[in-house]
Every structure is written in structure tokens, then in C-alpha cells.
Amino acid sequence: MEYVIVDGEVLDRTEAKVDIEDRGYQFGDGVYEVIRVYNGKMFTGIEHLKRLAESAEKIRMKLPYSPEELLSRMEELISKNELDTGTVYMQFTRGTSPRNHVFPGGNVAPTFVAYTRKVARPVDPMEKGVRAILDEDIRWLRCDIKSLNLLGNLLSKQKAAEAGCFEAILHRGETVTEGSHSNISIVKDGVIITHQADNHILNGITRQKVLEICRNEGIPFEERAYTLDELSSADEVFSSGTTVEVMPVVEVAGKPVGNGQPGTVTRKLQTLFKTEIERQCGNI
Ligand SMILES: Cc1ncc(COP(=O)(O)O)c(C=O)c1O
């Protein structure tokens, strides 16, 4: 049996139902999070749930649970599903009401859905590196909100998939922003460069953890916008995200990055990131 949460209730997945006039279904009017689970334990769980609360606030939605309450609901779901390695997904929409662009009145409660999924660590691509395409970033100007509206991301990711690539690196004109489903950083002369956390990118929890590791380890980094030229002359490129951890990108738009192999700074970050996971969740 697979358990899910719908509106606070733990149910068998086959019994879970959401109304056809749910605003998430009709408008993408909601926010979500994905948290990594290793050895049945959430990694950076509270950080994700605080970002969820921030995303909700930014779209003027009030969540019925605090991050701490949600954390324990997620622990309950992980344990019921006996999840070892995978992810827990949750979303809140602005609830169910007759279709209208205007927000529903105060008595309409958000719809809360959560489920777990088994997802292995992508060990092989993390070892060998992945390829990426370039694509114009056509998304809206509030990419800092982890909203259910992902069409721009999907169109880019689909292009990448059709080109046999793992990721689409997005750019607004000459400026690189992030990936379709991950943050993108470059390394030049030993310095990591990653777009600043503003409205053009999602401030990834993995990105933040990587920067914290850099601070602790004395690895130099800059948070600033960088150009397509800097990307194409980078020594190393890596993608970071909840399910992909620190993923070396070894080819961009058909051209090898550096010598076409995962670089030494990326390798070091992968090792340090794994140490951090193991500190929180045990050996992986
Ligand atoms: C557009 C985008 N940027 C960045 C990320 C990485 O964020 P995180 O490290 O919190 O998973 C994601 C992950 O889903 C994403 O969809």
C-alpha cells in the first residue's frame, strides 16, 4: 500500500482525490517542495519547509501548518511508506472554488497534498558528468518562488531531453540564470561563480548548502550574474539540486567543458556534500 496525504489526512493513494476546480489544477495557483530522503531521514528538511512558507507568503497564501509541524507530517509519511532512499513531494494550492482569477474568500482552505517516491542517488552520471543544451530563459520574473507554474522549465527540459541532454542551461540574453530544474555554477581559476539569489533564480537549498561548505572550507566563490562567454570559457560547470546533488556538466551546447571530464573543484564539492549528507542522515 502506498500512503499519501490529502488535506492533512493519510490515505491509500487509490482513495486520494482532488476536486477538478482545485486552483492548482486550473491555474497552477500554488507552491511546492521536494525534499531528499536518505536512510529514511530528510536532508535539509527544515530549510525546504521554510522556503515553502516563504514561497506561499510571496503569493499571498497562508499555510495552515508551520515548517516544524510539516516536518513531522513528512516524517510520518516517510515512515508509513517505509521509504529508505527517495524524495518526499508536497504542494499547497489556494484551494477549491468556482473558477475565477480573483482569489477565493477567506473561508477557502489551501489544498495540501504530499507523497513519497523511491529515487536512487544518480551515482553513474555524478561520476561521469552530464551534457547540457543552452536555451533562452522565457520564464516569468519571480523565479525565486517555487510555484506550480513550471511551463517555461518544462519546455526547456523537454528540448534538453530531445537532444539527449540532462539539463537546459537558461540565459536571459547574455546572462546565464540557472538550469530548467537545477542551479548552474561555473568554476574559473579555482573560484566558483553562481548567479546571485534574486528574482531570476530559485535559491536552491543545495546551492545554499554548497556555498556554506565553501565558506567553511575556504573555497572561494562569487555570487553574481555571469555571461554566456564566461560559461563557455569556464574550467568547470556543475548543476546542483535536491535529487541530483552536485552534478558535473562536461559538455555545453556540444562543446566540452575544460578537458571534457568532471573537474577537481566539482569532485571536491561532491565529496564534501556527501560528507554533509552522511552527517545528517548516516552512511549512504
Ligand atoms: C528551477 C530550479 N532551480 C534550482 C533548483 C534547485 O533547488 P534545490 O537545490 O532546492 O532542489 C530546482 C530544483 O527543483 C529548480 O527547479
The ligand as a MOL file (V3000), in Angstrom:
LIG
                    3D

  0  0  0     0  0            999 V3000
M  V30 BEGIN CTAB
M  V30 COUNTS 16 16 0 0 0
M  V30 BEGIN ATOM
M  V30 1 C 14.4500 25.9340 -11.4710 0
M  V30 2 C 15.1820 25.2830 -10.3350 0
M  V30 3 N 16.3110 25.8620 -9.8860 0
M  V30 4 C 17.0240 25.3140 -8.8890 0
M  V30 5 C 16.6260 24.1180 -8.2850 0
M  V30 6 C 17.4580 23.5450 -7.1820 0
M  V30 7 O 16.8450 23.7590 -5.9470 0
M  V30 8 P 17.0740 22.7700 -4.7160 0
M  V30 9 O 18.5520 22.6620 -4.5110 0
M  V30 10 O 16.4010 23.4360 -3.5890 0
M  V30 11 O 16.4760 21.4690 -5.1080 0
M  V30 12 C 15.4520 23.4950 -8.7050 0
M  V30 13 C 15.0150 22.2560 -8.0580 0
M  V30 14 O 13.9340 21.7980 -8.1800 0
M  V30 15 C 14.7070 24.0920 -9.7600 0
M  V30 16 O 13.5710 23.5280 -10.1930 0
M  V30 END ATOM
M  V30 BEGIN BOND
M  V30 1 1 1 2
M  V30 2 1 2 3
M  V30 3 2 2 15
M  V30 4 2 3 4
M  V30 5 1 4 5
M  V30 6 1 5 6
M  V30 7 2 5 12
M  V30 8 1 6 7
M  V30 9 1 7 8
M  V30 10 2 8 9
M  V30 11 1 8 10
M  V30 12 1 8 11
M  V30 13 1 12 13
M  V30 14 1 12 15
M  V30 15 2 13 14
M  V30 16 1 15 16
M  V30 END BOND
M  V30 END CTAB
M  END
